[in-house]
């Protein structure tokens, strides 16, 4: 899935470096094309809000590569919540990711107010796709809203994404035509 085809002949290492330096781009996620940037970079997150013309009160979904990535956001999981997470994100055999389910968790840390936008919750998704998870292991957690400005349909191809964003972003990864549904949102209350 993450065969890199960009207009700048960049490889995965180049893309990861861009992301770690606060850059943003469009790439296939486990659901649709996402406009991605480091969830740990306020600069990247704000840049995506501006480009998407998104309501600044609406938080983005964060893609993670492991359950332990939740600790990076100060999220503490109780045993009962861990059981729910495992049910939603793992198959009975213990293989990660049964499907595109984003889980809304409480995040009380003021440090991440740029992510939770005052809601004190963040939606996380552990993708099923192994290549995407391997990419996330290198890049770190990513915000990944759909690749479109507000009130426009999500881009199904890189050509559509380029029509939306042109050279205002740092990279494009072409995954062919993607016609999937966004993830299901499930909230786990404290």
SVG drawing of the C-alpha trace seen along z (x, -y; Angstrom):
<svg xmlns="http://www.w3.org/2000/svg" viewBox="-20 -29 35 46">
<polyline fill="none" stroke="black" stroke-width="0.4" points="0.0,0.0 2.7,-2.6 4.7,-2.4 5.9,-5.9 5.1,-7.6 5.6,-11.4 6.3,-14.2 9.7,-14.7 11.1,-11.2 11.1,-10.9 11.4,-7.7 9.8,-6.7 12.8,-8.0 12.4,-11.4 8.7,-11.5 9.3,-10.5 11.9,-13.3 9.5,-15.8 6.8,-14.7 9.2,-14.8 10.1,-18.3 6.5,-19.5 5.7,-18.9 2.4,-17.7 1.2,-15.6 -1.5,-13.5 -1.2,-9.7 -3.5,-6.7 -4.6,-5.6 -6.5,-2.4 -9.7,-4.1 -9.3,-7.0 -6.7,-9.5 -5.7,-11.6 -4.0,-15.0 -1.4,-13.9 1.0,-15.5 2.7,-14.6 0.1,-14.5 3.0,-15.6 3.6,-18.9 1.3,-21.8 2.6,-23.5 1.6,-20.6 -1.8,-20.3 -2.6,-24.0 -1.4,-24.0 -3.8,-21.2 -6.7,-23.0 -5.9,-26.1 -5.6,-24.2 -8.8,-22.2 -10.7,-25.3 -12.0,-23.0 -14.0,-24.1 -11.3,-24.6 -13.5,-23.1 -13.6,-19.7 -10.6,-17.4 -8.8,-15.2 -8.4,-11.4 -4.9,-10.3 -3.4,-7.1 -1.1,-5.1 1.1,-2.0 0.8,-0.4 -1.4,-0.6 1.6,-2.0 1.5,-5.1 -1.5,-6.2 1.0,-6.9 2.6,-9.7 -0.7,-11.6 -1.0,-11.0 -3.8,-8.5 -4.0,-5.9 -6.1,-2.8 -7.9,-0.9 -8.1,2.9 -11.8,2.7 -11.0,0.1 -8.1,2.2 -10.4,5.1 -12.7,3.0 -9.8,1.7 -8.5,5.2 -12.0,6.3 -12.3,3.4 -8.7,3.3 -7.5,7.0 -8.8,10.2 -9.3,13.2 -5.8,14.5 -4.2,11.3 -3.4,9.9 -3.8,6.1 -6.6,4.2 -9.9,6.0 -11.2,2.9 -11.3,-0.8 -12.6,-1.7 -11.5,-5.0 -11.9,-5.1 -12.5,-8.4 -10.6,-8.5 -10.4,-11.1 -7.3,-13.3 -7.1,-15.8 -3.6,-17.0 -3.5,-20.8 -0.3,-20.0 -2.5,-18.4 -5.2,-21.1 -4.2,-21.7 -5.4,-18.2 -8.5,-17.9 -9.6,-21.5 -11.2,-21.8 -13.2,-18.6 -10.7,-16.8 -11.1,-13.8 -9.1,-12.5 -10.1,-9.8 -7.4,-7.2 -7.2,-4.5 -4.8,-1.5 -4.9,-0.6 -5.2,3.0 -2.8,2.4 0.7,3.7 2.5,1.4 0.7,-1.6 1.5,-0.6 5.2,-0.1 5.2,-3.6 3.6,-4.9 6.4,-3.2 8.9,-5.4 6.9,-8.6 5.2,-8.5 1.4,-9.2 -0.3,-11.1 -3.4,-13.3 -5.1,-12.1 -8.3,-13.9 -9.7,-13.2 -7.9,-14.9 -10.3,-17.6 -11.3,-21.2 -14.4,-21.5 -17.7,-21.0 -15.9,-19.2 -15.9,-15.4 -12.8,-13.5 -10.2,-13.0 -10.4,-9.5 -7.2,-10.0 -3.9,-11.9 -5.1,-14.0 -8.1,-15.1 -6.0,-15.9 -3.6,-18.0 -6.6,-19.9 -7.5,-20.7 -4.0,-21.5 -1.6,-22.0 1.9,-22.9 0.6,-24.0 1.7,-20.7 5.1,-18.9 4.4,-15.5 1.9,-13.2 1.9,-9.4 -0.1,-7.8 -2.1,-4.7 -4.3,-4.6 -8.0,-5.2 -9.4,-4.7 -13.1,-4.3 -13.7,-3.4 -15.8,-4.6 -14.3,-6.6 -13.8,-4.8 -16.5,-4.1 -16.2,-6.3 -16.7,-4.7 -16.4,-6.6 -15.1,-5.1 -16.2,-7.1 -14.1,-7.4"/>
</svg>
